[in-house]
Amino acid sequence: MSSRPRVPRIIGTYPELVLVIIAAGVGLAVGRPFRWADGHQGINALLFVLVFATAMTVSTDSLRRVLSSWKQLAAALVLGVTVLPALSWLASHLVAAGPLRDGIMVVGIAPCEIASVATTAMAGGAAALAAALLIGSTLLSVALAGLILSFVANNAHVHPVHVLINLVVVVGIPLTAGLLLAAARNLSPRSITVAEWTATGALAGLVVLVAGQVHIEAAYVGVLFAILVIVAASALLGVGIGLTTSREGSTSLLLTTSMRDFAIAAALASAAFGPEAAAPLGLYGVVVLLWGTGVAGLLRSRPGTSPQH
């Protein structure tokens, strides 16, 4: 029987998850200064760094391999704008009517979580496929959010132009810059490692800021249950889509489908229903980032798994 301590073994196997859990605890405990940072574009700044650092680890060969998964990519995009909005609408009825229910309703309308590209890379999945899903789902979300909300909610009005501009700055520019830099220069393994840990640090910082927005109240018990239902059901959907592709591709589909972007969801909820509806999206952000990081550590520890950047 091994005498090695269990805790260090867990830290060595799931370092990102341990870091994210600590970050969530710090954010929940401290709160106020992180809410100030969020109000001064802190989340957007960290997302910019996260996307840029992750894009630097994506190889040109992996971009070419995305074409071989076009059927799964198309299925994920179509189901993302049909099944997921219906799923979040159903789950929202686990929450009492009001702003909290309205906020949960918007989760499925949001695109893939920006951080899902980083968690896919951590898991040894196809980061290029995750990036393609992020871009495609973002465009569809911006184009169809207003139409979908008109079906699932009364008196909801969304003008997504400002959301699109923000996404160009936070996603489009750093993603393009990182991919071009990686293609123009043959990055050394050390440079890629630095980029990976930069992405991990940005992810942990993101969790701190998101956790700082969460207010623990009795009403959030139902919110948490609805969030867990959404994450579990969307994860099953991601697994189903990925059954006919490679291990790396299925990892990308699982993480991108089950992780929806909490910041964009909050922006949509606020625009459609008022700022009170954005409140539960902070809790969703904490849960989904913990979920994605945990799954990444678990999948990476499987025998035969290696990064497929």
Secondary structure, DSSP 8 states (H G I E B T S, - for coil): ---S-HHHHHHHH-HHHHHHHHHHHHHHHH-HHHHHHHHTTHHHHHHHHHHHHHHTT--HHHHHHGGGGHHHHHHHHHHHTTHHHHHHHHHHTTS-TTHHHHHHHTGGGS-B-TTHHHHHHHTT-BHHHHHHHHHHHHHHHHHHHHHHHHHHSTT----THHHHHHHIIIIIHHHHHHHHHHHHS---HHHHHHHHHHHHHHHHHHHHHHHTT----TTHHHHHHHHHHHHHHHHHHHHHHGGGS-HHHHHHHHHHHH-B-HHHHHHHHHHHH-GGGGHHHHHHHHHHHHHHHHHHHHHHTSTT---B-
